[in-house]
Amino acid sequence: MSLVADRVKRSGKAKPGEASTGDARRDRWRKHRVERRAEFVEAALRALDEHGPELAMEDVAVAAGVTKPVLYRHFEDKADLYVALGQRGTEILFSKLVPAINAELAPVPRIRMALDSFFTVIEEHPNLYRLLARGTFTEKPADSDFVAEDKELIATALTALLGDYMRMLGMDSGAAEPWAYGIVGMVQNTGEWWLERRSMGRDSVVEYLTQIIWAAIDGLTRQQGVVIDPNLPLEENKVIKLRAAEAEEDSDAG
């Protein structure tokens, strides 16, 4: 089971793309509930912007323009809302990150674009990231760690991507996995530092990380006698497909 499918199971809510039940009235009602739930999640994002990670259900209800009883018709409790926000956070991140990683660009611009997509997301939704990254949310389900799960998804996909390139260049791909996890961990830790300190602009921190990552790649490939022009696209554009995106597509096709 993919991580995203597991999240849906934890939340106990149907996904928009689930197959029809054959009962048109029931299907319309379910679609309405899914749409209303999505609207309330967007309201929760607005409430997060205003109130921070310690927001209350009442804050969400006010942002949505409904009463708390109406809100509780769509969320079992605050933990259920937390799961929905985690799912939405993953959607937002992957919608920007996957196209950036898979862009048909030269190596350095491609790295820069991927990093910029991550920092753009946490800059636009800082309180959502803080909510999901911190362990202080008392109502969150014990098995819900969306930041760690997303990190695992990205590192796994990046391992495959780096491995493909290393094999294409005639290199031993055994280093792909530690490279991937090292890069993802460095970017995440730097992002958390930047989000709290803001001692430099987003473009600056993205550029620093771009040069650090490229220097590591360039150094290793040169040790193997492979020289890559950082400003020319590689002969073949290897791409990744995160399991999260695959789960969404499978559900839409259902």
Secondary structure as the mmCIF struct_conf table of DSSP 4:
data_model
#
loop_
_struct_conf.conf_type_id
_struct_conf.id
_struct_conf.beg_label_comp_id
_struct_conf.beg_label_asym_id
_struct_conf.beg_label_seq_id
_struct_conf.end_label_comp_id
_struct_conf.end_label_asym_id
_struct_conf.end_label_seq_id
HELX_RH_AL_P HELX_RH_AL_P1 LEU A 3 SER A 11
TURN_TY1_P TURN_TY1_P1 GLY A 12 GLY A 12
TURN_TY1_P TURN_TY1_P2 PRO A 16 GLY A 17
HELX_LH_PP_P HELX_LH_PP_P1 GLU A 18 SER A 20
BEND BEND1 GLY A 22 GLY A 22
HELX_RH_AL_P HELX_RH_AL_P2 ALA A 24 HIS A 51
TURN_TY1_P TURN_TY1_P3 PRO A 53 GLU A 54
HELX_RH_AL_P HELX_RH_AL_P3 MET A 57 ALA A 64
TURN_TY1_P TURN_TY1_P4 GLY A 65 GLY A 65
BEND BEND2 VAL A 66 VAL A 66
HELX_RH_AL_P HELX_RH_AL_P4 LYS A 68 TYR A 72
TURN_TY1_P TURN_TY1_P5 ARG A 73 HIS A 74
BEND BEND3 GLU A 76 ASP A 77
HELX_RH_AL_P HELX_RH_AL_P5 LYS A 78 ILE A 101
TURN_TY1_P TURN_TY1_P6 ASN A 102 ASN A 102
BEND BEND4 GLU A 104 GLU A 104
HELX_RH_AL_P HELX_RH_AL_P6 PRO A 107 GLU A 124
BEND BEND5 HIS A 125 HIS A 125
HELX_RH_AL_P HELX_RH_AL_P7 PRO A 126 ALA A 133
BEND BEND6 GLY A 135 GLY A 135
TURN_TY1_P TURN_TY1_P7 THR A 138 GLU A 139
BEND BEND7 LYS A 140 LYS A 140
TURN_TY1_P TURN_TY1_P8 ALA A 142 ASP A 143
HELX_RH_AL_P HELX_RH_AL_P8 PHE A 146 MET A 168
TURN_TY1_P TURN_TY1_P9 LEU A 169 GLY A 170
HELX_RH_3T_P HELX_RH_3T_P1 SER A 173 ALA A 175
HELX_RH_AL_P HELX_RH_AL_P9 ALA A 176 ARG A 197
BEND BEND8 MET A 200 MET A 200
HELX_RH_AL_P HELX_RH_AL_P10 ARG A 202 GLN A 223
TURN_TY1_P TURN_TY1_P10 GLN A 224 GLY A 225
TURN_TY1_P TURN_TY1_P11 PRO A 230 ASN A 231
BEND BEND9 LEU A 232 LEU A 232
BEND BEND10 GLU A 235 GLU A 236
HELX_RH_AL_P HELX_RH_AL_P11 ARG A 243 ALA A 253
#
